[in-house]
């Protein structure tokens, strides 16, 4: 495909250097007034689209790009490599709007898919999409294994392939991991703090009388606490956090853990006797729900401006 060396040099710092006096291509261009540039590592369809944009042949530029065939990922990679951020901005906004508006990005979480969307949102500086993707990765991502290998060999290969060729800043991936690990650890702390509370030697059921005003004996209150404690330990075991995992990385997701914690069923002796209904679960289930809600809200995704170099930052307001 024929292209203007002047336009390429003006638009792309990479082509500007390549076609300058310090490179073979530049020397050939000066001597022969033309040069053939072989781009073996570049996706040809994506490169044609970008050259049409650069040269103003906008009617030949598609307004819709299919995410599934990897063309959008390849476009992002080339835009990043040749530093074509500004010249492609209007088209990339259109491509992303068509690909994401009113659509669920995946029906089942796959880290290879998440990595591609993260890369696309990073290169094209789509702040809302970047925040949404990183929030999903915080909740649905699983330990370090998703960056190295996976449960199935097919998905493992895709993970490694995309991790190798998509230069997502390590600070972004590290922050996602760290915030997910902190959230998981905090959720585990909630359960273990309650277990410690109900294991205390002096802690007893707070119900003092039944609904008829009769005093509850000490053995009732002690048995009731034992039932609550047993419920918490059983729930922790079912959530795969009993015994307690020593340290990250965890081999389960935050979303899976929170769902399991919310499913903990609290048994009490008070719920089996004539005691006020406020003591049915001693408020433990309500407390777990409130605390899980608070932790979930802390995983709000990342702000792209916290990671974007100043020279690349566009008006994202």
N, C-alpha and C positions, 0 to 999 in steps of 0.2 A: 504494500500500500504506500502510495506517495504521500509525503508530508513535508511541510515547510520547516526547514531548520531554524529559521528566524522565529517562527511562532513557537516551536518547541522550546527553544532557548529562552524565550521571553516568559513562557508559562511555567516551565519546570526547572527548578535549580539543578536537578539531576541531569537533564538533557543539556542545560547550559554548560555544566562542567564537561560532559561527555563530548560535546561539539566544540569545546574550546581548544586552545593550542596545546594543552598538556596531555591530550589523549589522541590515540591513533585515529579515531573517527574524525576528530576535529582537524587533524593534519590532512587527512584524505579529502575532507570537505573543502578545505582551503585550496588544495591543489587541483581537484577535479570538479569543483563546484557542485558535487553531489556525493553522497555516501550511502552505502547499504548498511543498515544496522540490524544485526541478527539478535532477536530477543527470545532465546530458546526456553527460558523459564517462565515466560508470560503466557497467560491464557489468550489465545488469538481473538476469540469473540469479545472478550472484555476489552482487549487493546483496541480493537476496531471501534467499539463504542466510545472509548475515551478520545481517540484521535478525531472522531466525528465531532465530539463536543469541543475539543480544542480548536478545531478549524471552522467552527460555526455551522457545521452541517447538521443543524438541530432536527430537521425533519427525518433524519436517518437514525435518530437516537430514540430507543424505545422508552415509553413512559411507564411501562410495567416490567419488572424484573422478577423472575421466579427464584425464590429462595431455595427451593428444594434441589435445583440442579447445580447449585453452588456458584452460579454466575454472580450473584450479589456479593458473595464472599470474595470471589476473584476480583471483582471491581474494587472492593474496599482495599484489598491487598495491593493492587496496582496504584490506586490513588495514594496510598500511604508511601509506597516505594518511590514513586516519581514526584511526590509532594504536590499533588494536583487538588488540594483541598478546596481552594476558593473557586476555581473554574468549574468544578463539578457540583458545587453547593446546591444550586437550584434543582438540578436533576436528582441528586441524592435525596433531597427532601421529598420530592415526588415519589421516588421509588419506595422509600420507607413508609410514607403515608399510605401508599397502596398496599404494601405488604403487611402492615400492622394494624391499620384502622379497623376497629371492631372485630379483630380476630384474636383467637387464643394462639400463642406462639407454639405451643406443643400440647398434646393430649397426655403424653407420658414423658416424664423428665428424662432426658439423655444429655449427658454432659457435653458430648460433641456438638449437639444442637445449641446448647447454651453458650458454648465457647464461640461459635460462629456469630450468634446474635450479639454477644458482648463485643466482639471484634468489629462488627459492622456499626454498632452504635458508637463505639469509640472513634473509629476513623471518620465517620460522617457527623460526629459530635451531636448526636440526638440525645440530649440530656434526659428527657422523660423516659425514653426507651432504655437508656443506660441504667437509670435508677430502677426501673421495673425488672430488668434482667438480673441485676446484682441482688435485688431483693429476693427473686426466685431462687437464685443460686445460694443465697444465705440460708433459705429455708429448706430447699430440696436437695442441695448438694450433700455429698457423703464423703467426709474424710479426705485424706491425701490420695486414696486409691483412684479417685476420679481424674487425677492429673497424671497418673502413671499407668494403671491397668484397671480392669473392670471385671464384672462377673462373667460376661460373655466375651469370647475372643474377638467377635466382630466389633462390638462397641469399644473394647479395649484398643483395637487397632485404630479406630476412628479418633478416639481420644488422643492417642499419641500423635497421630498424623496432624490433627489440627493444633495440638499444643506445640508441635515442632514448627509449623509454618505460619502461625498467627502470632506475631510478636506483641501480644498483649502485655502491657507493663506489669512487671512482677509485683509492684506496689499494689495494683488493683487486686490481683489474685490473692496476695498475702492478706490484704485487708478483709476480703470476703471470708477467707479461712478463719482469720482471727476473730472476727465478729460472730461467725457461726459457732466457733468453739466456746467463746465466752457465753453465748446464749444457752448452749447445751449445758455447760457447767453450772450456770445459774439455775436452770430448770432442775437439774439433779440436786443442787443445794436445797431447793425448796422442799423436795421430798425428804431428804435426809435431815433437814432441820426439824420437820414435823416428827420424824421417827425419833430423833433425839429428845424432843419435847415430851412425847408420849412414853418414852422409855425412862424418864426421870423418876427417881425413887419416891419423890414426894408429890408427883402429879396424879390427881384423881379426877374422875368425872365431876363436872361443875354443877350437875343437877343435884339439888338438895332435897326436893320434895316431889311426890308424884302429883297428878292432877287433882287428887282429892285432898291434898295438903299433908299427906302422911310423909314422915321422914324416910329418906332412902338410907339404907344401911351402908356401911363402909365397903362391904364386900361387893355390893352392886356397883359402886363407883369404881372400884378397882377392876372388876370384871369388864366393865364398859370400856375403860381405858385400854385394857388388854385387847379387846376386840378391835378397837380403832388402830392400835399398833399393828396387829396382825393384818388388818386390811391394807395398811400402808406398805408393809414388807411384801405382802403378796403382790400388790400392785407394782412395786419396784421390781420384783422378780419378773413379772409379765412384761414390763417395759425394758427388760434386759439391762437394768442398772443396779441389780442386786446379785452378787456383791458389786460394790461401786467400781466403775471403770477408773483405772488409775489416772490417766491423763489423755489429752488429745494426741493423735487424731482419733475420733470416734468412728465406729463402723456402722453408724446409723445416722439418719438425718434429724435435723431439729424438728421438722414438721411431724415425723413419725413419733418422736419422743413425746412431744406435746400432746398428740392425739392419745397416746398410751396413758399419759398422766391424767388427762381429762377423763379417761375411762375407768380410773380407779374407783371402785365401789366401796364406800365406807360402811362397815357394819358396827352397830352399837347395841348395847343392852337396853338403852333408853328407848330405841325404836321398837323394841319388843315388849315394853311394859307401858303402864299408864303414866308416862312422863310427857311434859309439854313437847309439842312437835319441834320446837326450836332446838331440841337436843337430839333429834333423829340422827344427824350425822355430826353433831357438835360444830357445824359450820365449816368442817374441813373441806368438803367438796366445793363450797362457795369460795373458800379461800384459795384453793388450787386454781379455780377458774379465773379469779381476779389476777393472781400472780402470773399465770400463763399468758393472760391477755397483755399484761404489762411487758413481759419479755418479748412477746410477738411484736409489739409496737416498737421495741428498740431495734428490730431488724427492718429498717425502712429503706434499704438500698443505699447506694453510694452517690455522692454528688460528683459529677464528672469534672467540675472545675477544681476539685481538690487534687486532681491528678494531672490535669492538662497543662502542658508547658505554656508559659505566657505568650510565646510567639505564635502558638497555634490556636489560642483561645478565640472563639468567635462570640458574638453577642448571643447568649443563650437565654436571655430573659423573655 
